[in-house]
Amino acid sequence: MTAHFRHFLLSIALAALAVPAHIVSAQSPAPEVLLRLDDIGMNHSVNMAIEEVGATKMPISVSVLFACPWYQEAVEILKKNPQIAVGVHLALNSEWRGYRWGPVLGKGGVPSLVDSAGYLRSSGSEFLASAYDLGEVERELSAQVERALASGLKISYVDAHMGTAWATPQLREVTERVARKYGLGISTYFGEDYFTLWGEPVNAKTTVLLSHLAAAKRDTVNLVEVHVAERTPEMEAIYDTNAPEQNAPGAGVVAHRKAELETMLSPELAQLVRTGKIRLVTYRDLMARGGTAAMRRPR
């Protein structure tokens, strides 16, 4: 090998080591982020907020409370936003003071699931302490899914409002059976790394989310749970009977949910998506990759 040829090979090796940083970065896949917005259809204020987020055309997932009276408005909004994947927020609770909802099957259809007024119980602990019937749970959760399917929306997944529908091994088995019956995914069953903005300070939500996304994992989907609402008199009156810290003056439910809406609409988040620093995926995408066969019960 001549000295000239050795020099030529060395030059190639050095050039390879000097690949510009932006090219190296481009070769590394951006972390996948799944934004799941919960409690859609709860009321008009929440629906107004999801309409605003939908206008950004970001691919997101939304969990709809099909047991709530405002779900029909949510359906019309979601039909205009096909980039949004839709799930059923399986509800066994109705947690707001002065604003309650009952089961899809009614008090007579599932009497063990309701209080004396016919509403779903206010808290998970109250539900678990009651003499609920697992057969009635399965019938009610199935009815919620069937209402969702009858709406004309493409339903991709289910999850549990307040976590009650999988709060015990027996309840989890019911939820899994319902999902399997209708061929739906289950949120958190795709190995997602879970994070929620729910308890973060009102004034810090955007900063907290950006910090979380800056350290997002690249070997799994990064699930971010969000609750949004517009600031309206309706939301000003909302009082959470389960979370006193969410009812503080100036930092109540309306302030938290409006702040999370502003986070979803923030230019910083939009820039991360636009520049490819993160890649948004939905439960429709996860189902398309591997379907229910890709699901595993979280540990």
C-alpha positions in Angstrom: 0.0 0.0 0.0 1.5 3.3 -1.1 1.8 6.3 1.3 -0.5 8.2 -1.0 -3.2 5.6 -0.8 -2.8 5.3 3.0 -3.3 9.1 3.2 -6.4 8.8 1.1 -8.0 6.2 3.4 -7.1 8.3 6.5 -8.8 11.3 4.9 -12.0 9.2 4.4 -11.9 8.0 8.0 -11.5 11.6 9.4 -14.3 12.8 7.2 -16.6 10.2 8.6 -15.8 11.2 12.1 -16.5 14.8 11.2 -20.2 14.3 10.1 -22.1 17.5 11.0 -24.1 17.2 14.3 -27.4 18.1 12.5 -26.9 15.1 10.2 -26.2 12.7 13.1 -29.3 14.1 14.9 -31.4 13.6 11.8 -30.4 9.9 11.7 -31.6 9.4 15.3 -35.4 8.9 15.5 -37.3 11.5 17.3 -39.0 10.4 20.5 -42.6 9.3 20.0 -45.1 11.3 22.1 -48.8 10.4 22.6 -51.0 13.2 23.9 -54.1 11.8 25.5 -56.7 14.4 26.4 -59.3 13.1 28.9 -62.9 13.9 29.9 -64.0 15.0 26.4 -67.8 15.3 26.2 -67.9 16.1 30.0 -69.5 19.5 29.2 -69.5 22.3 26.7 -66.4 24.0 28.1 -64.3 20.9 27.6 -65.7 20.5 24.1 -64.9 24.1 23.2 -61.3 23.4 24.2 -61.0 20.2 22.2 -62.3 22.1 19.2 -59.4 24.6 19.6 -56.8 21.9 19.9 -58.3 20.1 16.9 -57.9 23.2 14.9 -54.1 22.9 15.3 -54.4 19.6 13.3 -52.0 17.9 15.7 -52.6 14.1 15.8 -53.8 13.5 19.3 -55.9 10.9 21.2 -59.0 11.9 23.1 -60.9 9.9 25.8 -64.6 10.6 25.6 -67.0 10.3 28.5 -69.9 8.7 26.5 -71.9 8.5 29.8 -72.1 12.3 29.9 -74.9 14.4 28.3 -72.5 16.5 26.2 -70.9 13.6 24.4 -73.1 14.2 21.3 -71.5 17.7 20.7 -68.1 16.1 21.1 -68.9 13.5 18.5 -69.8 16.3 15.9 -66.5 18.1 16.7 -64.5 14.9 16.4 -66.1 14.0 13.1 -64.5 17.2 11.6 -61.1 16.2 13.0 -60.1 12.9 11.5 -56.5 13.3 12.7 -57.8 12.7 16.3 -57.9 9.1 17.6 -60.9 8.5 19.8 -61.2 6.3 22.9 -63.9 5.5 25.4 -63.3 6.9 28.9 -64.9 4.1 30.8 -66.8 5.7 33.7 -67.9 4.2 37.0 -67.7 7.6 38.8 -69.3 11.0 38.6 -67.1 13.3 40.7 -68.3 16.9 40.5 -70.4 18.6 43.1 -73.7 19.7 41.6 -72.9 18.2 38.2 -73.5 14.4 38.1 -74.3 11.8 35.5 -75.7 8.3 35.7 -74.9 5.1 33.8 -75.9 4.6 30.2 -78.1 1.7 31.3 -79.9 3.7 33.9 -80.5 3.1 37.6 -82.8 0.2 36.9 -80.3 -1.5 34.6 -77.4 -1.5 36.9 -78.7 -0.7 40.4 -75.5 -1.7 42.2 -73.4 0.9 40.4 -75.4 4.0 41.5 -76.2 6.0 44.6 -79.7 6.7 46.0 -80.2 9.4 43.4 -79.3 7.2 40.5 -75.9 8.7 39.8 -72.6 7.0 39.5 -70.7 7.2 42.8 -68.5 10.3 43.5 -65.2 8.6 44.1 -63.3 5.4 43.4 -63.1 4.6 47.1 -66.8 5.0 47.5 -67.4 2.7 44.5 -65.0 0.1 45.9 -66.6 0.2 49.3 -70.1 -0.5 47.7 -71.7 -3.8 46.9 -71.1 -3.4 43.2 -71.9 -6.4 40.9 -69.1 -7.3 38.4 -71.8 -8.5 35.9 -73.4 -5.1 36.1 -70.0 -3.4 35.6 -69.4 -5.4 32.5 -72.8 -4.6 31.1 -72.4 -0.9 31.8 -68.9 -0.6 30.3 -70.1 -2.6 27.3 -73.0 -0.2 26.9 -70.7 2.8 27.0 -68.6 1.3 24.2 -71.6 0.4 22.2 -72.9 4.0 22.5 -69.5 5.2 21.2 -69.6 2.8 18.3 -73.1 3.8 17.4 -72.0 7.4 17.2 -70.3 6.8 13.9 -66.8 7.6 15.2 -63.9 5.2 14.7 -63.1 4.0 18.2 -59.5 2.9 18.8 -59.1 2.3 22.5 -60.5 2.4 26.0 -59.2 3.7 29.3 -60.5 4.2 32.8 -62.0 7.4 34.1 -60.3 8.0 37.5 -58.8 4.6 37.2 -61.8 2.9 38.8 -62.5 0.4 35.9 -59.2 -1.3 36.7 -58.8 -0.5 40.4 -58.9 -4.3 41.3 -57.7 -7.4 39.5 -61.3 -8.4 39.0 -62.3 -5.0 37.5 -59.2 -5.0 35.3 -60.2 -8.4 33.9 -63.7 -7.0 33.1 -62.1 -4.0 31.3 -59.8 -6.3 29.4 -62.7 -8.5 28.4 -64.8 -5.5 27.2 -61.9 -4.2 25.1 -61.3 -7.7 23.7 -64.9 -8.1 22.8 -64.9 -5.0 20.7 -61.4 -5.3 19.3 -60.1 -2.2 21.0 -56.8 -1.2 22.4 -56.3 -0.3 26.1 -54.3 2.8 27.0 -51.1 2.0 28.9 -51.0 -1.5 27.5 -48.5 -0.7 24.7 -45.5 -0.2 27.0 -46.1 3.6 27.2 -44.1 5.7 29.6 -46.9 7.5 31.5 -46.8 11.2 32.6 -49.6 13.5 33.6 -49.9 17.3 33.9 -52.8 17.0 36.3 -51.1 17.9 39.6 -48.5 20.3 38.2 -48.8 24.0 39.3 -51.1 26.1 37.1 -48.3 28.5 36.1 -45.7 25.8 35.4 -47.6 23.4 33.2 -46.0 24.4 29.9 -42.5 24.6 31.4 -43.0 21.2 33.0 -44.2 19.6 29.8 -41.3 21.0 27.8 -38.8 19.7 30.3 -40.4 16.3 30.2 -40.4 16.2 26.4 -36.7 17.3 26.4 -35.9 14.1 28.3 -38.4 11.9 26.5 -37.5 8.3 26.0 -36.6 7.0 22.5 -37.2 3.3 23.2 -41.0 3.6 23.9 -44.0 5.8 23.4 -44.2 8.7 25.8 -47.8 9.1 27.0 -48.8 12.5 28.3 -52.2 12.7 30.0 -53.9 16.2 29.7 -57.2 17.8 30.8 -58.3 20.8 28.9 -61.3 23.3 29.2 -62.1 26.8 28.3 -62.6 29.3 31.1 -66.4 29.8 31.3 -69.0 30.4 34.0 -69.8 26.7 33.7 -66.2 25.7 34.5 -65.8 28.4 37.2 -68.6 26.6 39.1 -67.0 23.1 38.8 -65.8 21.7 42.2 -64.0 18.4 42.4 -65.2 16.4 45.4 -62.1 14.2 45.4 -59.3 16.7 45.1 -59.4 19.6 47.5 -56.1 20.9 46.1 -57.8 21.5 42.8 -60.4 23.8 44.3 -58.2 26.5 45.7 -59.0 30.1 44.9 -57.1 31.2 41.8 -55.9 27.6 41.2 -59.1 25.7 40.9 -60.2 23.1 38.4 -60.9 25.8 35.8 -57.5 27.4 36.2 -55.7 24.0 35.9 -57.7 23.0 32.8 -57.4 26.3 31.1 -53.6 26.2 31.7 -53.4 22.8 30.2 -55.3 24.0 27.1 -52.8 26.9 26.8 -50.0 24.3 27.0 -51.5 22.4 24.1 -51.8 25.6 22.1 -48.4 26.9 23.0 -46.0 27.9 20.2 -43.2 26.0 22.0 -45.1 22.7 21.6 -46.0 23.5 18.0 -42.3 24.2 17.3 -41.3 20.8 18.7 -43.7 19.1 16.4 -43.0 21.3 13.4 -39.2 20.8 13.6 -39.4 17.1 14.2 -38.0 17.2 17.7 -40.8 15.0 18.8 -43.1 12.8 16.7 -46.7 12.7 17.7 -48.5 9.3 17.5 -52.0 8.2 18.4 -53.7 5.0 19.7 -54.9 4.5 16.1 -51.2 4.3 15.1 -50.4 1.9 17.9 -53.3 -0.3 16.9 -52.3 -0.2 13.3 -48.8 -1.4 14.2 -49.6 -4.5 16.1 -53.3 -4.4 17.1 -54.4 -6.1 20.3 -51.7 -8.7 19.9 -49.2 -6.0 20.8 -50.8 -5.3 24.2 -49.4 -6.3 27.5 -50.9 -5.7 31.0 -48.8 -3.1 32.8 -46.8 -4.4 35.7 
